[in-house]
Amino acid sequence: HVRIHRGGGVAVLRTGPLASAIPDPQAIPFFNIGEGEGEAKATIDEDLNARLTVGGLFAGNWRLKAIADTPPSLTLKTPIAVMQSQTLRFHYEVKDDYGVQSARASITLQGQDPKGPKAGAALSFDLPLPPKPAREGESTVFKDLTSHRWAGLPVTITLTATDALGQTSSATPIKLTLPERHFSQPLARALIEQRRTIVRNPAAKDRVAKILEGLSLFPELFAPDHAVYLGMRVAHYRLTYARPGDDLSSTEQLLWDLALQVEEGVAADAQAELRRIQQQLAKALSEGASDAQIAQLMQQLRMAIQNFVQAVQANGARSAQTIPGQMTRELNAQDLKAMLDQVETLARSGSPQAAQQLLSQLQATLESLQSAGSPANPKEQAAANAADGLRALIEQQSQLMDKTFREQSNNADGAAKVQRGQALAGDQERLNQALGDLMKQMQAAGADVKALEGAHSAMQAAAQNLREGALGDAQTGQGKALESLRQGGEALARAMQALASQRAGQGGGQGMGAGENTDPLGRQGPNFGPQSGDKTKVPTKLDIQRAREILEELQRRASERSRPEPELEYLERLLRRF
């Protein structure tokens, strides 16, 4: 900006090649932007000189160097993972000197003619970006492609980023088999098998129509749900009267929807709605939406989660089976509420990237739910119980550490500190005993307990320091115990991922985000530590409170218009970051 006093004349910026003395300059007039300020804009494609004149008088000269805009980059931070719900998890990082504008995933069928009968429409979708300006950051997205006609076939996935100039860069293409959903209900399996038949051989439509007619002959046996029965009849008539070469994609989708209705009931619709709102919220966070928009989406997300949880639990009741331990643990209402509250708090306190990351962890938790009709084996049950116990133990140890800190800050004399420390020592010893029981559960689940052995030693040392009144040393031991407990959580997560992979038949590499240091709820954050390679730290409650206090102080100072103008401009720049 150039400030001109009233009556000071017209300001003009003249530019020319750097090597010349501006023999043939380009004049760029300033436009009045109010309060005696003018602004000139020009595109710089090469190094040049810029000279400013005001009212015909020389006012300044600059040598400007044009820096080339480098192409963006997009890399996978972890391998593409197949979640227990058979959704694909993409965790990637984008970089650009001025900010990535968009990112996209493209999926092609391996070894097939793109124009052949099995290819169908091109499969591509947008990828969410970190909060603007998206110069550098990580994002995670979950994509359910089990309904696509390529499910179960080998595909190649390419991720591409684009910057403001239209420059693109792609990650190394990934080859994998597109996951397909596994159905347990006999009618659902039959419908999916017929769908697969017409996808891969449309000429077999008449045979599929006859099978559908047979399945609908005795609706009280095969299709007690009236809506499913009517849907099967519609599919039968569509295939019966379809001519060779007709597009059967609508019938393919109908058969998929019917199978999903048979398998999950209303839970399928609830999950689709939940995913839609999660995507909207992630987009709003990346685009810097207002607090009002975030609050509205958060309310919608809370309702969608509530509906999804109720639908999943209703499925368990309908199947006359108990919901497995892992599901009841992951559906813990307090855990979900705490994560939702923290997402909203982070978004309002100026940490949209951390909010976006925590939202991804919440989605991982929901995507990792086991189906109600799939009983947990003994190892999975032991792992689920150990996860509950470990989470509770971490919370209790953290609370005890807070108590120790408060006692240390009371400035009491030596005798009083010893007395208070002895009272806390009993609590520390009880936590150490609980840790011993937890280690047995983790061993039963096949998890490595080496880290917890370190926590056991640290707790013993902390208890001894508390008995002696050495509260500062006790805090050090308690901190080491917490860190070891978090490492134990990572080991338990790896064990649970291996069990989930065995259950899903995926082997060792495509479980629930295999190889990532997440807790058994699919989360990272204060309880279990960050994922490997993840640069975004989820703030603790103290971090959030401190950030809120800083934001309020900046707003207070910025509202005092009597402050010097340079200071006010500086405060406004800081507030824009929030």
N, C-alpha and C positions, 0 to 999 in steps of 0.2 A: 504494500500500500504506500502511496505517496500523499502526504498532506500538503495542501496548498491553501494559503490565506486568501480570503476573498479579495478579488481584484489583482491577484498575483499573476494572472495570465494563463495561457493554455499550456498544459504539460504534454510533451511528446517524447516517446521513446523511439530512438532510431537504432536499427541493427544492421550489421554487415559482416562479411567474412572476417575471421580472426586475423588473417594475414594482411588485410588491408586497413587503411585509415578511414574506413567507411566512405569510399568514393561514391558509391551508388546506394545510399542507405535506404532501408525500408522504414517508413514512418508509421508508428503504431500509436494512435491517439489514446489518451486516457478517457475512461468513461466515469462520470460522476456517480459515486455509490452512496452519497449522502454525507452530511456534516463536514463538507469541505474535503472529502477524500476521493481520490480517483484510483482507477484500477485499469491496467493494460494487460492483455493476454495475447500470447503468440506461441506457436509451435516451434520448437527448436530442433532442427534436424542435423545441425553441424555446429562445430565450435565457432563462436562469433564474438564481436564486440558489441556492447550496448551502451548508448549514450543518451542521457536524459537532459532535456532542455525544458525550462519553464519560462514562458513569455519570451522565447528566443534566446535566453541566457543559459549557458552551460551550468548544469547542476550536478552531474555525476557521470562516471564512466565505469563500466564493468567488463571484464573478460569472462565470458561464459563458456564452459566446456560441456559439450553434450555427451552424456553417458548412455551407452547402448542399453536398451531394455532387454534383459536376459530372459530366455524362455522359462516358464514355470517348471516345477518338478513335483512328481507324485510318486511316493514309494510306500509299499506295504510295511507296516511296523511289525506285524505278526502274520503268519500264514492265514489265508482264508480258512475259517473254522466252520464246521457243521455243528450247530447247537443240537441239544437233545430234541427240540421240536422240529429238527431238520431244516431250520432256517440257516442262511449263510451269514456269517459275521465278517464284516470288512473293517479292519482297523488300519488306517493309513495316515500318512503325513504329507502335507502340501507345503511348498515354499515358493515364493516369488518376491523379487525386489520391490514391486509395487502392489502386490496382492493378487491372489488367484481369484478370478471372476466366476469360474464354474468348474465342476468336475463331473465326470460321467463314466459309467461302467457299460461296456459293450460285451455281449456274450454271443459267440458263434458256435455252431455245431461242428465237431471234428469229423473229418472224413466224409462229409456230405455236401452235395451240391446245394448252395444257398437258395437256389430256385426250385429245388426238388420238392416232392410231396411231403417229406418229413420236416422240412425247414420251417415253413410258416413265416409269420411276421418276425422281423428282426427284434431281438431281445436287448433292450438297453434301458437305462434309468439314470436319473440324476443322483449324485452323491452329495450329502450335506458338507458344508465347509466350516472351518473354525470361524469364530466371530470376526466381522470385518475389522480391518482391511484384509485379513487372511494372508498376511505376509509369511507367517510360519505357524504351524500348529497341527494338531492331530484331531481326527474325527473317527467315529465309529458308527456304523449303520448295520441294521439287521434286515435281511431281505428274504421273504418267503417266496420261493419259486417252485414249490412242490406241485402247484397246480398247472405249471407250464407243460406243454406237450413234450419238451425235451427232458423232463425229469427222468432220471435213471440212465441218461445217455452221456457220453463224454463230450465236454465242451471246453472252449478256450475263453478265458475272461481277461479283458484288457481294461485297465483304468486309465483315464486321460484327464489332464488338467488344462485349462485355458486361461490366459491372462487378458488384460484389457485390450491389447493390440491384436488379439486373435492368435497369438503364438500358443502352440500346444506341445505337450510332452506326455508320454505314456509310460506307465510302469511295465516291468517285464511281464509278458503274458503268462497267465497261470492256466495249466491244464488240470481238470478234475472232472469227476462224474457228478453231474447235477443231482443233488439229493432228491429222493422221492419219499413220499410219506408212506408209513407202514400202518395199515388198518387192521384192527383186531376183530371188529364185528363181521360175521359171515356175509351179511347182505352188502355191507360197505365194500368188502373185498371183491364180491362178485361184480358190483357196479364198476369198480375201478378196473377190473380185468377187462370188462367189455369196452370201457373207454379206451384202454390201452390198445385194444384190438383195432378199433376204427381209426385211432391216431396213426398207427403204423401200417394199417392196410384198409383204406377206406372202401375198397371193393367188398370187404366182408360185412358190410352194413346190414345185409339181409339176414345173415346168420345171427348178428348181434340183436336185431329186432325180434327174432324168434325167441332168443334167450330171455330178453326183457319181458316178452309176453308170457313166457312160462313162469318167471318170477312173480308176475302180478296176478296169476290165476288164483292164488290163495293168499289174499292180503293179510288175513288174520295171522298167518304163519310167517310170511316173509316181509310184509310191510305194514305193521300195525299202525304206523303213523300215516294218517290220511294224506297229508301233503306229500310224503315220499311216494305213496302209491300213485297219486295223480301225476307226479313228476315222471315216474317210470312209464306211465301210459303215454304221456306227451312225447317222451324220448322214443318210445316204440313207434308211434305214428309218424314222427318226423323221419325216422330211418326207413320206415316202410314206403313212404311216398317220395323220398329223396331220389333224384335222378343221378345217374353216373356223372361225376365231375362236380356235383353240388358241394358248396362249402358246408362242412359238418362241424365247424368250430363252435357254434352255439349249442349243439347237442353234446359235444365234448364237455363244454363248461357245465351244462345241466347235469350230466352224469357225475361230474366232480362235486358239484354243490349237493347233490342228493347223497353221495357217499359221505361227505362231511357232515351232513345233517344226521345221518344214521349213526355215525361214529361219535359225534360230539354234541349233538343237539344245538342249543342256543349258544354254547361256548364258542363255536366257530365264529358266529357273527360278533360276539363280544370281543374276541381276540382281534378280529379284523378292525373293529372300531378303535380298539386300544392302540393298535399299530398306527392307524391313521392319525390319531391325535398326537402320539409320540413324534411322528414325523413333522407335524405342524409345529410342535413346540421346539424341536431341534432347529427347524428353519427359522423360527422367530428369534431364537437365541443367537443364531449366526448372523442375522440381519439387524441386530440391535433394536428389537421391538420395544415399545414403551412398557412401563410397569403395568399399566392397565391391561394391555394385550397379554402379557405374561401371566398376570393374575387370572384372567379369563380362561386361558388355555390350561393353567394348573388346575382350576376348578373342574374343567372338563376331563382332565386326566385322572383326577381323584375319582370322579364318578365312573369313568371307564374301567379303572382298576377294580373298583368295588363290584361293578357288574361282572367283570371277567372272573374275579375270585368266586363270587356267588355261583356263576355258571359252572365253573370247574368243580366246586364242592357239590353242586346238584348232580353233576355227572357221576361223582363218586357214590352218592346216595342211590342214584338210579341203577348203578351197576351192582348194588347190594354188596359193595366192597368198601373196606376202610381206605381212606386216602393215605398213601405211603408216607413214611416219616419225613422224607425229603420234601414232599409237597407241603405238609403241615408246617414244616420249619420255614420254607420259603414264603408261605402265605402268612407269616406272622404279621398281624395288623400293625403292631408297634414298629416293627422294622420298616415296613412300607411307608408308614406315616412319617417316620423320622427321615427317610430318604427324600420323600416329597417335600417336606418342610425345608430340608437343607438345599434342595434344588432351587426352590423359590427364594430362599434367603440369599443364596449366592448370586442369583440373577439380579436381585434388587440392590445388592451391595457392590455391584460393579465387577463381578467375576463371572462373566458369561461363559468363558471357556471351561472353567471348573464346573459350572452348572451343567454345561453340555456333556462333560465327561461323566458326571454323576448320573445324569439322565441315561447315558448309555449303560452304566452299570446296573441301574434299575431295570432297564429293558432286558439285560442279560439275565437278571434274576427271574423275570417273568417268562422269558423264552426257554429257560432251563427246567421248567416245571415238568414233572413226569406225568404221564396220563394216569387217570384214576384207576384204570383197570389193569395197571402193570405193577404187580406186587414187588416190593423191594426184597433183595436177597439179604442174608445175614450180614454180609460185609457192608452192603449199602446202609442197612439199618444201623450198624455200629458206627459208620461214618457220619450218618445223620445225627445220632445222639452225641457223638464227639463234637460235631460242629456246634450244636446247641450249647454244650458244656463249655467249649472253648470261647465262644462269644461272650457267655455270661462271666467266665473267669477274667477275660480281658477287661470287661466293664468294671468288675469288682476291684481288680488290681489298680485300674486307673483311678477309681474313686478313693481307694486307700492311699494312693500316692498324693492325691489332692488334699486329703486330711493331714497327711504328714507335712505337706508344704505349709498348710495353714498353722499347724502347731509350731513349726519352725519359725514362722513369721510373727509369733506372739511375743517374742523377746522375753520369755520367761527365764528364770534362773536355772542353774544346773539341776537342782533337786526336782523342780517342777517338770523340767524336760524329761528327766528319767521316769517320773511317775506317769506322764502322758505317753511317753514312748512305750512303756510296758503295757499300757492299755491297748495300744495299736499293735504290739507284737503278737498278741493272741489272735487278732484278725489275720495278720500275715501268716501265721502258722496254719490257721484253718484253710487259707487259700492254697498253701503248699500241700496240704493233705488232699484237697480237691484235685490238685494238679496230678498227684499220683494216680488217682482213680481215672482221670482223663487220659493219662498215658496208656493205661491198659486198654481203654476203648479204642484209642488210635492204633495201637498195635493189632487189635482184632480187625481193624479196617484195612490193615496193610500199609499204614502210613509210617514214615520215618519220624522217630521221636527224639532224634539227637538234639534238635533245637530246644525241645522241652526239658531235656536234661540240664541244659544251660540255665533255663528259667528256674528249675528246681534249686540249683546251686545259688542263683542270685536271690531267690526268696529266702533261703536259709540265712544268707549273709545279711539281708535286710532285717529279718526278724531279730538276729543277734544285735545289730546296731540299734534297733528300736529299744530292746531291753536295756541297753547301756546308755540310752538318751542321746546317741549320736544321730540326730534326725537328718542332718545333711548327708551323711554317708548312707543312711537308710534310703533316702530318695534316689541316690545313685544306683543302689542295688535294685530298687523297684523299677527304675527306668530300664535297666538291663533286662529285668524279668519281662517287662512289657515287650521289648524288642524281640526277645526270644520267643515269646508267645505268638507274636505276629509271624515270625519265621515258621513256627509250628503250624500256623494256619495255612501258610503257603504249601507246606508239605502235605497237609490234609487235603487241600484243594487239588493237588496233583494226584493224590490217591483217588479222590472222588471222580476226577476227570477220567482216570483210567477205568474205573468201574463203569462210568457212563458210556465210555467208548465200547466196552465189552458188551454192555446191554444193547446198544444200538447196532452192534456188528460193524463198527467203523474201524476196528483195529486200534492202534496206538496213536495215530496222528491227527484224527479228525473228531476228537471229542469236543467237549464244551470249551472251546478256546484252548486247546492243548498247549502246554508249555507256558501258560501265562500265570503270573503270581497273583491270582485273585483268591478271595476268601470263598468258603463253601456256598455263600449266597451269590456268587458271581460278582462280588463287589471288591473294590480296593478301598482306599481311604484310610481314616485314622485307625481302624481296627486291624488291618493286615498289611499295610504298606503298599507302595505303588507298583504297577506292572513294570516289567523290565522294559526299559527304553521309553517309558512314558514321562514326558517332561512336565505335564500339568499336574500340580499338586492340589488335591482336594483340601481346602482349608479346614482346620478344626474350628470348634465353636469359639475359641479364644481369638483365632485369626479373623473370623467373621465379625466378632464384636469390635475388634480393633479397627478393621476396615470401615465399619459403620461409623465409628467415632471420628476417624479421619475424614470421611466423606461429609459428615455433619459440620466439622470444623471448617472444611474448605467452603462449604455452602454459606456458613455464617460470615466468613471473611469476605467472600465474593459479594455478599449482600451489602457490605459497608462501602458505599460508592465514594466515600471521602478518601479512600486509600489512593496512593499514587497510581497513575494509569498503567505503568509497566507492571506493577504488582497485580492489578486487576486482570490484565491480559494473561499474565502467567497463571493466575488462579483459574481463569476460564479454560486455558489449555489443559490444566490438570483435571478439571471437572469433566471435560470432554472424554477423558480416558475412562471415566466411570459410567 
